[in-house]
């Protein structure tokens, strides 16, 4: 799992070197930014590798490709900026109704999962889960489109042929280096790392009825 997170952070750093933003609420040191990137990658991995959630793509690294797309969309929507990530200041909300790294359009309401803006910026996993649900919905609505355009309902609100926004996000995700671990290996490592269930204390002697 550590190798997977390192792989993801390396991709993010290449796309958007941390510590370079001049926006007031986004200013941070490169070291602090890299640590935050690690937290972002960890949250994205928990969502992409959730055994109860089907990946967007098939194959031995379909979950890694799903994670790469989540990170690609986050790059285009927010650049991983600190203010957007943490919901700091007016510039963090894009058009004024968007929230978190994936700029989920929630306004003052809630997502279909029942999450508010505060929920999305307070819990990165919720941000990625809400975003993944919207991506899945877009893929389904645009399933008859070219594979590169299937994100257009997410980016444009409707299915569009030759959508540059969809193609940029999907194209960037497709160009990442191959993940260092297969999905099976990552899921196995997650099981091995899970804390063991506490054992019941032995019954006190002499309590037999």
C-alpha positions in Angstrom: 0.0 0.0 0.0 2.9 2.4 0.8 4.2 1.9 -2.7 0.8 2.7 -4.2 0.6 6.0 -2.2 4.2 6.9 -3.1 3.2 6.3 -6.8 0.2 8.6 -6.5 2.0 11.3 -4.7 4.7 11.2 -7.3 2.1 11.7 -10.0 0.5 14.6 -8.1 3.9 16.4 -7.5 4.7 16.1 -11.2 1.4 17.6 -12.2 1.2 20.3 -9.6 4.4 20.9 -7.6 3.3 21.8 -4.0 4.1 25.1 -2.3 4.0 27.3 -5.5 0.5 28.9 -5.2 0.4 32.7 -4.5 -3.3 32.7 -3.5 -3.5 33.8 0.1 -5.3 30.8 1.6 -3.4 28.3 -0.6 0.1 29.4 0.5 2.1 26.6 2.1 5.7 25.2 2.1 6.6 22.5 -0.4 7.1 20.2 2.6 3.6 20.9 4.0 2.1 20.5 0.6 3.7 17.2 0.0 2.5 15.9 3.4 -1.0 17.1 2.4 -0.7 15.4 -1.0 0.0 12.2 0.9 -3.2 12.6 2.9 -5.1 13.2 -0.4 -3.7 10.2 -2.1 -4.5 8.0 1.0 -8.1 9.2 0.9 -8.4 8.5 -2.9 -6.9 5.1 -2.4 -9.4 4.2 0.3 -12.3 5.1 -2.1 -10.8 3.5 -5.2 -9.9 0.3 -3.3 -13.1 -0.1 -1.3 -13.9 -3.8 -1.9 -17.6 -2.9 -1.8 -17.3 -0.4 -4.7 -16.8 -1.5 -8.3 -13.9 0.2 -10.1 -14.6 2.2 -13.2 -12.2 0.1 -15.3 -11.5 -3.6 -15.7 -8.3 -5.4 -15.7 -5.7 -6.3 -13.0 -5.1 -2.5 -12.2 -8.7 -1.2 -12.8 -8.8 0.3 -9.3 -5.4 2.0 -9.9 -6.8 3.5 -13.1 -9.9 4.6 -11.2 -7.7 6.3 -8.6 -5.7 7.9 -11.4 -8.8 9.4 -12.9 -9.9 10.7 -9.5 -6.5 12.4 -9.1 -6.6 13.7 -12.7 -10.0 15.3 -12.2 -8.9 16.8 -8.9 -5.9 18.3 -10.7 -8.0 20.0 -13.3 -10.7 21.1 -10.9 -8.6 22.3 -8.1 -4.9 21.9 -8.8 -4.8 20.3 -5.3 -4.7 23.8 -3.8 -4.8 24.0 -0.1 -7.7 26.5 0.0 -9.9 24.3 -2.2 -8.9 21.2 -0.3 -9.7 22.7 3.1 -12.5 25.0 2.0 -10.7 28.2 2.9 -11.9 31.5 1.5 -14.2 32.4 -1.4 -11.9 31.3 -4.1 -12.1 27.8 -2.9 -15.6 27.3 -4.2 -15.0 28.0 -7.9 -18.3 29.3 -9.3 -19.6 29.8 -5.7 -21.4 26.5 -5.4 -18.6 24.0 -5.9 -16.9 22.1 -3.1 -13.7 20.2 -2.3 -10.9 19.0 -4.6 -13.3 17.6 -7.2 -15.4 20.8 -7.1 -18.6 18.8 -6.5 -21.6 21.2 -7.2 -23.5 21.2 -3.9 -24.2 24.8 -3.2 -25.9 25.3 0.1 -27.6 21.9 -0.2 -26.4 18.3 0.0 -25.1 15.6 -2.3 -27.2 12.5 -3.0 -25.4 10.9 -0.2 -26.6 13.6 2.2 -23.3 15.4 2.5 -23.0 19.2 2.7 -20.1 21.5 1.6 -18.8 21.3 5.2 -18.9 17.5 5.0 -17.0 17.4 1.7 -14.2 19.7 2.8 -14.0 18.2 6.2 -13.6 14.6 5.0 -11.6 13.9 1.8 -13.0 10.4 1.5 -16.5 11.9 1.3 -15.3 14.3 -1.4 -13.9 11.4 -3.5 -16.9 9.2 -2.9 -19.3 11.9 -4.0 -17.1 12.6 -7.0 -16.9 8.9 -7.9 -20.6 8.6 -7.8 -21.0 11.5 -10.2 -18.3 10.1 -12.5 -20.0 6.7 -12.6 -23.3 8.5 -13.4 -21.6 10.4 -16.3 -20.1 7.2 -17.6 -23.5 5.5 -17.6 -25.3 8.5 -19.2 -22.6 8.8 -21.9 -21.9 5.1 -22.5 -22.7 5.5 -26.2 -20.1 8.2 -26.6 -16.4 7.6 -27.5 -14.7 6.4 -24.3 -12.8 9.6 -24.0 -16.1 11.6 -23.9 -17.8 9.7 -21.2 -16.9 12.2 -18.5 -18.7 15.0 -20.4 -21.8 14.8 -18.3 -19.6 15.5 -15.3 -17.7 18.3 -16.9 -20.4 19.9 -19.0 -23.7 18.7 -17.5 -24.6 16.7 -20.6 -23.0 14.2 -23.0 -20.9 16.0 -25.6 -19.1 14.7 -28.6 -15.3 15.5 -28.7 -15.5 17.2 -25.3 -12.1 18.7 -24.6 -12.6 18.8 -20.9 -13.5 15.1 -20.7 -10.7 14.1 -23.0 -8.1 16.1 -21.1 -9.0 14.5 -17.7 -9.3 11.0 -19.1 -6.2 11.4 -21.3 -4.0 12.6 -18.4 -5.1 9.6 -16.3 -4.3 7.2 -19.1 -0.7 8.5 -19.4 0.3 7.9 -15.8 3.0 5.3 -15.2 1.7 1.8 -14.4 0.8 1.3 -10.8 3.5 -0.7 -8.9 0.9 -3.2 -7.5 -2.0 -5.0 -8.9 -5.4 -4.5 -7.4 -5.2 -7.9 -5.9 -1.9 -7.2 -4.2 -3.2 -3.9 -2.8 -6.4 -5.4 -1.4 -4.4 -8.3 0.1 -2.1 -5.8 1.8 -5.1 -3.9 3.2 -6.4 -7.1 4.7 -3.1 -8.0 6.2 -2.8 -4.5 7.8 -6.3 -4.6 9.3 -6.1 -4.7 13.1 -6.9 -8.0 14.6 -10.2 -8.3 16.4 -9.8 -8.2 20.2 -10.0 -11.6 21.8 -12.6 -12.2 24.4 -11.3 -12.3 27.9 -11.3 -15.9 29.4 -14.1 -16.7 31.7 -13.3 -16.4 35.4 -12.7 -19.7 37.1 -15.5 -21.0 39.3 -18.3 -19.2 37.4 -19.7 -22.4 35.8 -23.3 -22.9 36.7 
